[in-house]
């Protein structure tokens, strides 16, 4: 049984333009899939459809089944049902952590909400769970961060806090939508290593979204390539890197190899 199964997903604008067309793929429990494409390819819209967060102006059709033990149809599901799934069955990390964080609420209080709602934790146990969640994402001073507003901490700390919120209720599927793009190179590497470690430790399924095949290659083992809303190629990372068939995929592979070569040269020069 898959934790996520998407079949023939279409997303259409009010003007009748299909921005996602016939997308299909699945993720088994504990598996990692990279969804890769340029800006406007439909990858973020696909992620939002999975978690039931598409704009009401967009029309989605097809099927999105979420959950391995008791799969639920996400498309057309009532908000009450979606609220029971978000955070517990699947969680999402956005490119810009301020998308997920309330600027007027302290980090600790924001972490408390999903813990209280989905796990029923309260009192001293809740305070301990907040500190534990922030410690797990390698925040060095969790008590200070818990008492801080988002604007009072660094971009890297905000992204780690957003990851802690996404992981708080131990979802079966973690969706990471360009989670390192807004960070500097050093912090990007740290966040990727953090995600890799936590996903492995918890044996979670991962849907990792990026425009960069070199980044996807560091954390996933299966790739789906999107262009103009269509799946143009899919397969194991090894297959895609060794024998890309679509011209767009060939460009992605070429660019990833150029980046890898540049990094190797930089390392050798140290």
LUMTOR-554572 format. One record per residue (C-alpha): residue number from 1; residue in one letter; x, y, z. Coordinates in Angstrom, 2 decimals. Example, Ala and Ser with C-alpha at 12.3 -4.5 7.8 and 13.67 -1.06 7.14 Angstrom:
2
@guvex 1	donu A	c1 12.30	c2 -4.50	c3 7.80
@guvex 2	donu S	c1 13.67	c2 -1.06	c3 7.14
END
This chain:
270
@guvex 1	donu X	c1 0.00	c2 0.00	c3 0.00
@guvex 2	donu X	c1 1.30	c2 3.46	c3 -0.92
@guvex 3	donu X	c1 1.27	c2 6.43	c3 1.43
@guvex 4	donu X	c1 0.55	c2 8.69	c3 -1.58
@guvex 5	donu X	c1 -1.04	c2 7.77	c3 -4.89
@guvex 6	donu X	c1 -1.75	c2 10.44	c3 -7.51
@guvex 7	donu X	c1 -3.67	c2 9.45	c3 -10.64
@guvex 8	donu X	c1 -4.30	c2 11.73	c3 -13.63
@guvex 9	donu X	c1 -4.13	c2 14.95	c3 -11.62
@guvex 10	donu X	c1 -5.24	c2 18.02	c3 -13.55
@guvex 11	donu X	c1 -5.20	c2 21.56	c3 -12.17
@guvex 12	donu X	c1 -7.06	c2 24.17	c3 -14.22
@guvex 13	donu X	c1 -7.20	c2 27.97	c3 -13.92
@guvex 14	donu X	c1 -10.47	c2 29.96	c3 -14.09
@guvex 15	donu X	c1 -9.55	c2 30.78	c3 -17.69
@guvex 16	donu X	c1 -9.54	c2 27.07	c3 -18.52
@guvex 17	donu X	c1 -5.75	c2 26.72	c3 -18.78
@guvex 18	donu X	c1 -4.36	c2 23.41	c3 -17.51
@guvex 19	donu X	c1 -1.31	c2 24.14	c3 -15.37
@guvex 20	donu X	c1 -0.99	c2 20.50	c3 -14.27
@guvex 21	donu X	c1 -1.95	c2 17.83	c3 -16.81
@guvex 22	donu X	c1 -2.41	c2 14.12	c3 -16.15
@guvex 23	donu X	c1 0.24	c2 13.83	c3 -13.44
@guvex 24	donu X	c1 0.50	c2 10.37	c3 -11.91
@guvex 25	donu X	c1 2.97	c2 8.91	c3 -9.43
@guvex 26	donu X	c1 3.02	c2 7.09	c3 -6.10
@guvex 27	donu X	c1 5.21	c2 6.94	c3 -3.01
@guvex 28	donu X	c1 5.49	c2 3.86	c3 -0.80
@guvex 29	donu X	c1 5.96	c2 4.15	c3 2.99
@guvex 30	donu X	c1 9.54	c2 5.16	c3 3.71
@guvex 31	donu X	c1 10.32	c2 5.90	c3 0.04
@guvex 32	donu X	c1 11.80	c2 9.15	c3 -1.27
@guvex 33	donu X	c1 10.71	c2 10.82	c3 -4.50
@guvex 34	donu X	c1 12.08	c2 13.99	c3 -6.06
@guvex 35	donu X	c1 9.66	c2 16.12	c3 -8.10
@guvex 36	donu X	c1 11.77	c2 18.35	c3 -10.29
@guvex 37	donu X	c1 10.99	c2 21.11	c3 -12.77
@guvex 38	donu X	c1 11.55	c2 24.75	c3 -13.58
@guvex 39	donu X	c1 9.42	c2 27.60	c3 -12.27
@guvex 40	donu X	c1 5.87	c2 27.24	c3 -13.61
@guvex 41	donu X	c1 6.19	c2 23.51	c3 -14.27
@guvex 42	donu X	c1 3.38	c2 22.67	c3 -11.83
@guvex 43	donu X	c1 5.45	c2 21.02	c3 -9.12
@guvex 44	donu X	c1 4.34	c2 23.29	c3 -6.25
@guvex 45	donu X	c1 0.71	c2 23.12	c3 -7.40
@guvex 46	donu X	c1 0.99	c2 19.33	c3 -7.29
@guvex 47	donu X	c1 2.29	c2 19.54	c3 -3.71
@guvex 48	donu X	c1 -0.54	c2 21.87	c3 -2.67
@guvex 49	donu X	c1 -3.08	c2 19.49	c3 -4.23
@guvex 50	donu X	c1 -1.64	c2 16.62	c3 -2.16
@guvex 51	donu X	c1 -2.22	c2 18.48	c3 1.10
@guvex 52	donu X	c1 -5.51	c2 20.12	c3 0.10
@guvex 53	donu X	c1 -4.19	c2 23.68	c3 -0.01
@guvex 54	donu X	c1 -4.88	c2 24.65	c3 -3.60
@guvex 55	donu X	c1 -6.48	c2 28.05	c3 -4.12
@guvex 56	donu X	c1 -10.27	c2 27.87	c3 -4.40
@guvex 57	donu X	c1 -9.92	c2 29.58	c3 -7.79
@guvex 58	donu X	c1 -8.16	c2 26.53	c3 -9.19
@guvex 59	donu X	c1 -10.05	c2 23.39	c3 -10.17
@guvex 60	donu X	c1 -8.43	c2 20.03	c3 -9.46
@guvex 61	donu X	c1 -9.56	c2 16.72	c3 -10.92
@guvex 62	donu X	c1 -8.27	c2 13.17	c3 -10.94
@guvex 63	donu X	c1 -7.40	c2 11.41	c3 -7.71
@guvex 64	donu X	c1 -5.05	c2 12.04	c3 -4.77
@guvex 65	donu X	c1 -5.13	c2 9.25	c3 -2.17
@guvex 66	donu X	c1 -3.23	c2 9.97	c3 1.03
@guvex 67	donu X	c1 -2.49	c2 7.54	c3 3.86
@guvex 68	donu X	c1 -1.24	c2 3.96	c3 3.78
@guvex 69	donu X	c1 -3.53	c2 2.28	c3 6.34
@guvex 70	donu X	c1 -6.77	c2 4.11	c3 5.56
@guvex 71	donu X	c1 -6.28	c2 6.06	c3 2.32
@guvex 72	donu X	c1 -8.39	c2 9.22	c3 1.99
@guvex 73	donu X	c1 -9.34	c2 11.02	c3 -1.21
@guvex 74	donu X	c1 -8.02	c2 14.57	c3 -0.88
@guvex 75	donu X	c1 -9.60	c2 16.19	c3 -3.92
@guvex 76	donu X	c1 -13.00	c2 17.58	c3 -2.95
@guvex 77	donu X	c1 -12.61	c2 16.54	c3 0.71
@guvex 78	donu X	c1 -14.26	c2 18.79	c3 3.33
@guvex 79	donu X	c1 -11.97	c2 21.11	c3 5.30
@guvex 80	donu X	c1 -12.78	c2 19.33	c3 8.56
@guvex 81	donu X	c1 -11.39	c2 16.06	c3 7.21
@guvex 82	donu X	c1 -8.34	c2 17.79	c3 5.71
@guvex 83	donu X	c1 -7.54	c2 19.33	c3 9.09
@guvex 84	donu X	c1 -7.33	c2 15.87	c3 10.63
@guvex 85	donu X	c1 -4.87	c2 14.79	c3 7.92
@guvex 86	donu X	c1 -2.57	c2 17.82	c3 7.72
@guvex 87	donu X	c1 0.26	c2 17.46	c3 10.20
@guvex 88	donu X	c1 -0.67	c2 13.93	c3 11.22
@guvex 89	donu X	c1 -0.67	c2 12.01	c3 7.92
@guvex 90	donu X	c1 1.21	c2 14.53	c3 5.78
@guvex 91	donu X	c1 3.03	c2 17.79	c3 6.47
@guvex 92	donu X	c1 4.60	c2 20.37	c3 4.20
@guvex 93	donu X	c1 7.70	c2 22.56	c3 4.48
@guvex 94	donu X	c1 7.63	c2 25.65	c3 2.27
@guvex 95	donu X	c1 10.49	c2 27.46	c3 0.54
@guvex 96	donu X	c1 9.95	c2 30.55	c3 2.69
@guvex 97	donu X	c1 9.44	c2 29.59	c3 6.36
@guvex 98	donu X	c1 7.45	c2 32.76	c3 7.02
@guvex 99	donu X	c1 4.72	c2 31.16	c3 4.85
@guvex 100	donu X	c1 4.21	c2 28.62	c3 7.64
@guvex 101	donu X	c1 5.04	c2 30.78	c3 10.66
@guvex 102	donu X	c1 2.69	c2 33.34	c3 12.19
@guvex 103	donu X	c1 4.71	c2 36.57	c3 12.58
@guvex 104	donu X	c1 2.65	c2 37.61	c3 15.61
@guvex 105	donu X	c1 3.05	c2 34.37	c3 17.58
@guvex 106	donu X	c1 6.06	c2 33.01	c3 19.43
@guvex 107	donu X	c1 7.64	c2 29.87	c3 17.98
@guvex 108	donu X	c1 6.86	c2 27.74	c3 21.04
@guvex 109	donu X	c1 3.18	c2 28.63	c3 20.95
@guvex 110	donu X	c1 3.02	c2 27.76	c3 17.25
@guvex 111	donu X	c1 4.58	c2 24.37	c3 17.93
@guvex 112	donu X	c1 2.16	c2 23.80	c3 20.79
@guvex 113	donu X	c1 -0.92	c2 23.99	c3 18.57
@guvex 114	donu X	c1 -0.34	c2 20.83	c3 16.45
@guvex 115	donu X	c1 0.97	c2 18.93	c3 19.47
@guvex 116	donu X	c1 -2.12	c2 19.79	c3 21.48
@guvex 117	donu X	c1 -4.57	c2 19.24	c3 18.63
@guvex 118	donu X	c1 -3.23	c2 15.98	c3 17.19
@guvex 119	donu X	c1 -1.53	c2 14.35	c3 20.17
@guvex 120	donu X	c1 -3.50	c2 15.75	c3 23.10
@guvex 121	donu X	c1 -0.39	c2 16.86	c3 24.96
@guvex 122	donu X	c1 -0.77	c2 19.58	c3 27.61
@guvex 123	donu X	c1 0.89	c2 21.09	c3 30.69
@guvex 124	donu X	c1 4.50	c2 20.24	c3 31.51
@guvex 125	donu X	c1 4.52	c2 17.45	c3 28.93
@guvex 126	donu X	c1 3.67	c2 20.01	c3 26.23
@guvex 127	donu X	c1 6.53	c2 22.30	c3 27.28
@guvex 128	donu X	c1 8.92	c2 19.34	c3 27.19
@guvex 129	donu X	c1 7.64	c2 18.26	c3 23.77
@guvex 130	donu X	c1 8.25	c2 21.75	c3 22.35
@guvex 131	donu X	c1 11.87	c2 21.77	c3 23.56
@guvex 132	donu X	c1 12.37	c2 18.21	c3 22.28
@guvex 133	donu X	c1 10.97	c2 19.11	c3 18.84
@guvex 134	donu X	c1 13.31	c2 22.11	c3 18.52
@guvex 135	donu X	c1 16.28	c2 20.09	c3 19.77
@guvex 136	donu X	c1 15.62	c2 17.37	c3 17.17
@guvex 137	donu X	c1 16.09	c2 19.90	c3 14.34
@guvex 138	donu X	c1 19.47	c2 20.86	c3 15.88
@guvex 139	donu X	c1 18.54	c2 24.26	c3 17.23
@guvex 140	donu X	c1 21.27	c2 25.06	c3 19.75
@guvex 141	donu X	c1 19.20	c2 27.14	c3 22.17
@guvex 142	donu X	c1 15.67	c2 25.72	c3 21.98
@guvex 143	donu X	c1 14.36	c2 27.57	c3 25.03
@guvex 144	donu X	c1 15.33	c2 30.93	c3 23.53
@guvex 145	donu X	c1 13.87	c2 30.07	c3 20.13
@guvex 146	donu X	c1 10.61	c2 28.91	c3 21.75
@guvex 147	donu X	c1 10.24	c2 32.33	c3 23.35
@guvex 148	donu X	c1 11.10	c2 34.24	c3 20.15
@guvex 149	donu X	c1 8.94	c2 35.67	c3 17.40
@guvex 150	donu X	c1 9.87	c2 34.62	c3 13.83
@guvex 151	donu X	c1 11.42	c2 38.03	c3 13.00
@guvex 152	donu X	c1 13.75	c2 37.74	c3 15.99
@guvex 153	donu X	c1 15.62	c2 34.67	c3 14.69
@guvex 154	donu X	c1 17.75	c2 33.96	c3 11.61
@guvex 155	donu X	c1 16.48	c2 32.53	c3 8.33
@guvex 156	donu X	c1 18.12	c2 29.19	c3 9.06
@guvex 157	donu X	c1 16.54	c2 29.06	c3 12.52
@guvex 158	donu X	c1 13.13	c2 29.92	c3 11.04
@guvex 159	donu X	c1 13.41	c2 27.08	c3 8.54
@guvex 160	donu X	c1 14.43	c2 24.66	c3 11.29
@guvex 161	donu X	c1 11.45	c2 25.82	c3 13.39
@guvex 162	donu X	c1 9.17	c2 25.27	c3 10.38
@guvex 163	donu X	c1 10.62	c2 21.76	c3 9.98
@guvex 164	donu X	c1 10.00	c2 21.09	c3 13.67
@guvex 165	donu X	c1 6.36	c2 22.13	c3 13.22
@guvex 166	donu X	c1 5.99	c2 19.87	c3 10.18
@guvex 167	donu X	c1 7.47	c2 16.91	c3 12.06
@guvex 168	donu X	c1 5.80	c2 17.51	c3 15.42
@guvex 169	donu X	c1 2.97	c2 15.01	c3 14.92
@guvex 170	donu X	c1 5.13	c2 12.37	c3 13.20
@guvex 171	donu X	c1 3.47	c2 12.35	c3 9.76
@guvex 172	donu X	c1 3.83	c2 9.40	c3 7.40
@guvex 173	donu X	c1 4.69	c2 11.73	c3 4.49
@guvex 174	donu X	c1 6.84	c2 14.85	c3 4.54
@guvex 175	donu X	c1 6.49	c2 17.24	c3 1.59
@guvex 176	donu X	c1 9.47	c2 19.59	c3 1.21
@guvex 177	donu X	c1 8.78	c2 22.33	c3 -1.37
@guvex 178	donu X	c1 12.13	c2 23.93	c3 -2.27
@guvex 179	donu X	c1 13.04	c2 24.04	c3 1.45
@guvex 180	donu X	c1 16.62	c2 25.23	c3 0.93
@guvex 181	donu X	c1 16.30	c2 27.71	c3 -1.95
@guvex 182	donu X	c1 15.97	c2 30.81	c3 0.25
@guvex 183	donu X	c1 19.00	c2 29.85	c3 2.40
@guvex 184	donu X	c1 22.71	c2 30.50	c3 1.88
@guvex 185	donu X	c1 24.84	c2 27.61	c3 0.64
@guvex 186	donu X	c1 26.21	c2 26.55	c3 4.04
@guvex 187	donu X	c1 22.79	c2 26.52	c3 5.69
@guvex 188	donu X	c1 21.33	c2 24.71	c3 2.65
@guvex 189	donu X	c1 23.77	c2 21.86	c3 3.18
@guvex 190	donu X	c1 22.98	c2 21.69	c3 6.91
@guvex 191	donu X	c1 19.20	c2 21.62	c3 6.31
@guvex 192	donu X	c1 19.52	c2 18.90	c3 3.65
@guvex 193	donu X	c1 21.63	c2 16.79	c3 6.03
@guvex 194	donu X	c1 19.05	c2 17.38	c3 8.78
@guvex 195	donu X	c1 16.14	c2 16.28	c3 6.57
@guvex 196	donu X	c1 18.07	c2 13.24	c3 5.36
@guvex 197	donu X	c1 18.83	c2 12.19	c3 8.93
@guvex 198	donu X	c1 15.31	c2 12.68	c3 10.32
@guvex 199	donu X	c1 13.57	c2 11.01	c3 7.37
@guvex 200	donu X	c1 15.88	c2 8.00	c3 7.78
@guvex 201	donu X	c1 15.46	c2 7.80	c3 11.55
@guvex 202	donu X	c1 11.67	c2 7.95	c3 11.35
@guvex 203	donu X	c1 11.39	c2 5.88	c3 8.16
@guvex 204	donu X	c1 9.10	c2 8.56	c3 6.70
@guvex 205	donu X	c1 8.10	c2 8.92	c3 3.07
@guvex 206	donu X	c1 9.48	c2 12.07	c3 1.42
@guvex 207	donu X	c1 8.25	c2 14.15	c3 -1.52
@guvex 208	donu X	c1 11.09	c2 16.58	c3 -2.22
@guvex 209	donu X	c1 10.41	c2 19.37	c3 -4.71
@guvex 210	donu X	c1 13.15	c2 21.33	c3 -6.44
@guvex 211	donu X	c1 14.29	c2 22.90	c3 -9.70
@guvex 212	donu X	c1 17.80	c2 21.54	c3 -9.09
@guvex 213	donu X	c1 18.62	c2 17.90	c3 -9.90
@guvex 214	donu X	c1 21.91	c2 18.15	c3 -8.01
@guvex 215	donu X	c1 19.98	c2 18.94	c3 -4.81
@guvex 216	donu X	c1 17.35	c2 16.26	c3 -5.46
@guvex 217	donu X	c1 20.11	c2 13.73	c3 -6.02
@guvex 218	donu X	c1 21.43	c2 14.28	c3 -2.49
@guvex 219	donu X	c1 18.25	c2 13.19	c3 -0.75
@guvex 220	donu X	c1 16.00	c2 11.09	c3 -3.04
@guvex 221	donu X	c1 16.35	c2 7.88	c3 -5.03
@guvex 222	donu X	c1 13.44	c2 8.24	c3 -7.49
@guvex 223	donu X	c1 12.73	c2 11.22	c3 -9.75
@guvex 224	donu X	c1 9.66	c2 12.57	c3 -11.59
@guvex 225	donu X	c1 10.44	c2 15.36	c3 -14.07
@guvex 226	donu X	c1 7.74	c2 17.97	c3 -14.78
@guvex 227	donu X	c1 7.69	c2 20.45	c3 -17.65
@guvex 228	donu X	c1 4.78	c2 22.73	c3 -18.51
@guvex 229	donu X	c1 2.53	c2 20.72	c3 -16.21
@guvex 230	donu X	c1 3.30	c2 17.32	c3 -17.78
@guvex 231	donu X	c1 5.43	c2 14.42	c3 -16.55
@guvex 232	donu X	c1 8.11	c2 14.12	c3 -19.24
@guvex 233	donu X	c1 10.23	c2 11.45	c3 -17.58
@guvex 234	donu X	c1 10.43	c2 9.38	c3 -14.41
@guvex 235	donu X	c1 12.55	c2 6.62	c3 -12.98
@guvex 236	donu X	c1 15.27	c2 5.86	c3 -10.49
@guvex 237	donu X	c1 17.82	c2 8.60	c3 -9.91
@guvex 238	donu X	c1 20.52	c2 6.27	c3 -11.21
@guvex 239	donu X	c1 18.60	c2 5.64	c3 -14.45
@guvex 240	donu X	c1 17.84	c2 9.31	c3 -15.00
@guvex 241	donu X	c1 21.44	c2 10.38	c3 -14.42
@guvex 242	donu X	c1 22.86	c2 7.61	c3 -16.63
@guvex 243	donu X	c1 20.41	c2 7.79	c3 -19.53
@guvex 244	donu X	c1 18.10	c2 10.83	c3 -19.63
@guvex 245	donu X	c1 15.73	c2 10.56	c3 -22.58
@guvex 246	donu X	c1 13.79	c2 13.83	c3 -22.76
@guvex 247	donu X	c1 15.75	c2 16.92	c3 -23.93
@guvex 248	donu X	c1 14.71	c2 18.86	c3 -20.82
@guvex 249	donu X	c1 15.91	c2 16.05	c3 -18.54
@guvex 250	donu X	c1 19.17	c2 15.92	c3 -20.49
@guvex 251	donu X	c1 19.71	c2 19.63	c3 -19.72
@guvex 252	donu X	c1 18.97	c2 19.03	c3 -16.03
@guvex 253	donu X	c1 21.49	c2 16.20	c3 -15.89
@guvex 254	donu X	c1 24.12	c2 18.25	c3 -17.74
@guvex 255	donu X	c1 23.69	c2 21.18	c3 -15.33
@guvex 256	donu X	c1 23.85	c2 18.87	c3 -12.31
@guvex 257	donu X	c1 27.12	c2 17.36	c3 -13.55
@guvex 258	donu X	c1 28.62	c2 20.80	c3 -14.17
@guvex 259	donu X	c1 27.73	c2 21.78	c3 -10.58
@guvex 260	donu X	c1 29.19	c2 18.55	c3 -9.18
@guvex 261	donu X	c1 32.43	c2 19.12	c3 -11.14
@guvex 262	donu X	c1 32.66	c2 22.70	c3 -9.85
@guvex 263	donu X	c1 32.18	c2 21.51	c3 -6.26
@guvex 264	donu X	c1 34.86	c2 18.85	c3 -6.71
@guvex 265	donu X	c1 37.29	c2 21.46	c3 -8.05
@guvex 266	donu X	c1 36.50	c2 23.76	c3 -5.13
@guvex 267	donu X	c1 37.11	c2 20.94	c3 -2.63
@guvex 268	donu X	c1 40.40	c2 19.98	c3 -4.29
@guvex 269	donu X	c1 41.52	c2 23.59	c3 -4.16
@guvex 270	donu X	c1 41.12	c2 23.83	c3 -0.39
END
